[in-house]
Amino acid sequence: MIFGKRGELRERGIQDQLQRASALNILINAISVWNTVYLSKATKEFKKNDALKERLLPHISPLVWEHINLPGTYKFDSNRLPVNSLRPLNKN
């Protein structure tokens, strides 16, 4: 994943570099957990429709983020979404 500053840590101090690296690790972990939740939902949906090809399961990974817009400004309103709700699966 290279974006923004071409994948370089430009902070001078080691403490600042470690803080940046830790923040990136948290971001990657959050994306992985979110993708895992949706992959689980998709797997259940495919099983329900008798369309799951179980031989393909070892080849999928939650470690992708092409579908996530990393740079930008984000506004979160926790009151807008009901607890334990997920957006619908993309049927493409």
Secondary structure, DSSP 8 states (H G I E B T S, - for coil): ---TTTT----SSHHHHHHHHHHHHHHHHHHHHHHHHHHHHHHHHHHHTT---GGGGGG--S---TTS--SS-----TTTS-TT--------
